[in-house]
Structure formats: structure tokens, C-alpha cells
Amino acid sequence: MSKSEHSVLPSDDEIYGSADMGRAAEADAFPQSERPARHAYEAVHDELMLDGNSRQNLATFCQTWEEPEIHRLMDECLDKNMIDKDEYPQTAEIEARCVRMLADLWNSPARPDGVGCSTTGSSEAVMLGGMGMKRRWEAKAKAAGKAPGRPNLVTGPVQVCWHKFTRYWDIEHREIPMENGRLIMTPEEVLSRCDENTIGVVPTLGVTFTCQYEPVKAVAEALDALQARTGLDIPIHVDAASGGFLAPFCAPGLVWDFRLPRVKSINSSGHKFGLAPLGVGWVLWREQKDLPEDLIFWVNYLGGNMRDIALNFSRPGGQVVCQYYNFLRLGHEGYRKIHTACYDTAHYLAAEIGRLGPFEVVYGGRMEEGIPAVCWKLKGDPGFSLYDFADRLRCRGWQVPAYSLPPRCETLVVQRILVRHGVSRDLASLLLKDMRQALEHFQRHPVASAMTGQEASGFRH
Ligand SMILES: Cc1ncc(COP(=O)(O)O)c(C=O)c1O
């Protein structure tokens, strides 16, 4: 309900004069008494004002702007439970259509079928894709009559979900550290870490820290050569959390998906560049034989049997329905238009940030190389840190995270902007204005003691 609709309702002016609004909202003990719905609503609504403005959160990869039709569909789907295929067969059908469309988008040989499912996001998708790799490796060792050793997984610098996966499943994580001048995996670094207990290699299409694509094709070719030399057949899972919904539209010539026979599974986040509201991801396997049978639970569906692969049981269906809406609404054409606008804005920001003086752009959002984002570092010592700069921008509501890179490059501090749907050219120009003002502020009021990473606030994704 909008404020204007609110104000015509008779009891409106009593809300803040009422007895229950004369005390702070309960925060610890379970409330004893009830409140009128409108009063409780205003109390919660007002508290939410203290959250940041999500549109100015340039740290997140996730969607913060949605069309009115998405808001309507989300409302209409409030009661839809993804697990309840019998009660909501059309929602189940819509999920299956999305899987088939993604199998088409990512060039699966299983087309027109698709093997996979929706998840709550890439983290759950990664967990399922990772479990698939582990099970396939175990089955292979068993078939060869070998007692499996301790499994290991080879990755570049990955998002925390892969640390969770390897820790939860007791897998040795062979994470290729960044080096000065090399911030992503290379085929040589991958090969030097592979052995018979490697369950898989995970290149990331859009590394979280620098936003660059890792070289999936070159890694696949190196693993082909390794197999020819040694017989070791090591599969690839691509973490395409961001790139899965970018590369097919903006870099169609980039070969990273099921066109490479070694790529056995892919995850992506619908709620990132898939443009769906928060709470949906996807995992797809190349073909039926790549999905281990024991990851599948069969649930009853209209008297038939339907596949369920998930860590959760109940899960909201609205995000999946909205993903389908986006596929229908945008198609290749619409996704290409929206993401191209984001890349254009990223280039504009990169050029202007480079011109400000103290900064050197590390990555500027090139379509073949990564996601629409800008990442920069300090050129020398301008008398303030990037944490100070981030803190100053925060005064105007912008969240532009500064963070140090992972081990071996931790002395390198970078700052990053994710340019996603809704980060318009106009907003970018306003941000640049605030950046110039922040630099002028530091000139007028030099920083006496620069802020460190420990002192800086903010969630860095
Ligand atoms: C490369 C990568 N993988 C996985 C994830 C986790 O995705 P989600 O937030 O959809 O669970 C992220 C999130 O930023 C990411 O960047």
C-alpha cells in the first residue's frame, strides 16, 4: 500500500499516537500481546528505512531493480511451493521449461531435453554440482577396483561457496593462489595440481574478486592433453554464477559451455545477470549419464514420478516463475540489450575513474573477458586508502566496496563496482560527481591516519 493510499484510511493518524507505538518494538523476548496489523506494519516498515538503499549498493551481483510485472508475479506466487509438484504442476512445468531453455542456451547435447534443476542460488547449485563430481569420481574408482584416496578439487580463486563445499564434504581444496600479475587460473597451474584423486576442475566465469573470466577452453584442452598422456580423465564444472547469463548474449563466440565435451556441469545464478528476483539459481548436467543416480529423489507427481534434486524441501516458486517470465519477455534480444547497456556504462565508468588521477583501472568490463564491472587500485600513495574513499562515498549512500585480494596478493587492495540492470548511465555520472567531491574533500581535509581493512565496514561479497 502506498503512503497516499494509507493516508485516506480513517485510523491512520492514530498509528503513531497509539499506546503500542509508544514503546520500542520487541527485539528479544517473544511479544506477549498482539498489535493491529497496520501498527506492526509501520513499525517494521520504518525499521527497514535504516537499511542501505539497494540500488546504490554497487557491491552486489544480485538484482535490485525489477519490472512491475515481476512484482505482480511474485505476489501471485506467494503460496507456491517448489517441492509440491502435485499441487503446483504448472510451476513444476515452468521449472522444467527453464531447464530445457538453459540446456539450449548452454549448448547441451541432451537438447531438446535438459538435465538439471532450479536452486536457491549458485551456492546450492555448486553444492549439487560438486556432489555430482565426487560421486562420479567414487564410482569410477570403484569400477576400477581401487580404494579411493582423499578426493581433491582444483579451482582458481573462488567464492566462499566452494570453500563450504570442500569443507563440508572433506575434500582437499587445491585453490590456485593469485600471484602478482596473474589473478586467475592458467592451464599450467591447473595441471600441476591434478592427480588421480582430483574429482574435478572448476573454472569461474566471472571471478568474484576481479570479475574476469577464467580460460575454460584452454583448461579443457590442457586436460584433454593430460588424458592423452596419462589416461587421467578429469571433468570440468564451470562456476558461471554471473557469466552464464552474460557470455551467451554478449560474447557468443567465447567457448566455455557444453560445447566443450569435458564440461560436465554448470551452475549459474538466476538472481544475478539472469535478472530474476533474489532466490534462484540453476545447475545443469551435460547429459543424463553425468548426473549420478543417487543424487536423485523421486517424488510423486500427478500419479507419476518426478525427479527432485535439492538440498531444501520447501522453497518458494515465485523466483522460478519470474525467471521464466524474463526468458519469455527478453529472449536473446532483450538480454543482449540490457547487458550491453551495462557493459557500456562499465566502460564509461572505467574511463572516467582512470581520469580522476589517483587510480589505476585493473579491469574495465570487456565483454569477452568478464562481467560488466570496474575494478581499480591506487597508483601510489595519495594520502588516503581505498577504505577511506569507500567510507567517504558511503556518506552519499553509495556502497563501493574496497577489499584486499586473497592470499599471496593480500597486500593489493582494490575497489569494485558491479554494473547491473538499473545501474544507469545517469546514476554512474552522479556517482562520479560524488567521487570527485570525495577527492576534493581529502585535499581540503587530509586524512591524518588512513583507514585499514580491519576498520572498514561493509560486506564484500
Ligand atoms: C563466482 C560465484 N560463485 C558463486 C556465488 C554464490 O552465488 P549465490 O549468491 O547465488 O549463492 C557467487 C556470488 O557472488 C559468485 O560470484
The ligand as an ORCA input file, in Angstrom:
! r2SCAN-3c Opt
* xyz 0 1
  C      31.569    -16.922     -8.797
  C      30.477    -17.071     -7.777
  N      30.039    -18.299     -7.448
  C      29.043    -18.490     -6.557
  C      28.452    -17.412     -5.926
  C      27.334    -17.650     -4.942
  O      26.145    -17.317     -5.576
  P      24.738    -17.128     -4.849
  O      24.828    -15.805     -4.164
  O      23.785    -17.132     -5.988
  O      24.537    -18.262     -3.906
  C      28.876    -16.116     -6.236
  C      28.264    -14.949     -5.565
  O      28.653    -13.832     -5.735
  C      29.914    -15.932     -7.189
  O      30.350    -14.713     -7.535
*
